[in-house]
Amino acid sequence: MSIKLTLLVGFALFAMVQARTAGAQQVTKVTVPGVTNFSKLETTIACAGATTPEAVPAIKEMGYKSVINMRLFEEPGANIDQEAIAAKNAGLRFIHIPFNGQSPDPKVAEYFLAAVANPDNMPAFIHCASGNRVAAMWMIKRMVVDKWDEEKAGTEATQLGLTNANLKKFAVDYAASHK
């Protein structure tokens, strides 16, 4: 094989690898006092689990403009009203999109997609109790808006904390019905 052909084959293989990984996001786990399962994407999003109102100023210091809380009022430890006050006091937008993981409502996905599409909310810190519901919503965003395939979106969602098979099925079904 000539050097020219070897270089051409090498370049073609490199281009194929780059094309397969284009758009992939690096998920970084970060420890923040008062925040469970903090996962930062290279994009303008951070996903997390339970977050205390006391952690909100640190979220502001990290550069986020909004907090999107997906917890239900009746969840133990949700502290939604206190978190909303903490967000306002820190100068952050507070968006509450209650998402029942036991009986997911497609309307919630629509509200979520609208919230993350609004540039005034970016960068956004999004959380629920464990990260499962947030990761499912983010998976929907990846498949519906970013046109990622199920495998790629599912891999990222798992890194963000998606462990619930029913929420993953909800995300996949929602995306399939919104192509």
DAPECOR-V223675 format. One record per backbone hydrogen bond with DSSP energy under -0.5 kcal/mol. CO is the residue of the C=O (numbers start at 1). NH is the residue of the N-H. If there is no record, write none. Layout:
# DAPECOR-V223675
CO;NH  CO;NH
This chain:
# DAPECOR-V223675
2;6  3;7  4;8  5;9  6;10  7;11  8;12  9;13  10;14  11;15  12;16  13;17  14;18  15;19  16;20  17;21  18;22  21;24  25;27  26;28  26;42  28;40  30;32  30;38  32;35  34;52  36;49  38;30  39;47  40;28  44;123  44;124  45;41  46;126  47;39  48;128  50;36  52;55  53;56  55;58  55;59  56;60  57;61  58;62  59;64  60;63  65;93  66;125  67;69  67;95  68;70  68;127  69;97  70;99  72;75  75;78  79;83  80;84  81;85  82;86  83;87  84;88  85;89  86;90  87;91  87;92  88;91  93;67  95;69  95;97  99;101  100;103  104;106  105;108  105;109  106;110  107;111  108;112  109;113  110;114  111;115  112;116  113;117  114;118  115;118  117;119  118;121  119;122  123;65  123;66  124;46  124;126  125;68  126;48  127;70  129;50  131;135  132;136  133;137  134;138  135;139  136;140  137;141  138;142  139;143  140;144  141;145  141;146  142;148  149;153  150;154  151;155  152;156  153;157  154;158  155;159  156;160  157;161  157;162  158;161  161;163  163;165  164;168  165;169  166;170  167;171  168;172  169;173  170;174  171;175  172;176  173;177  174;178  175;178  176;179
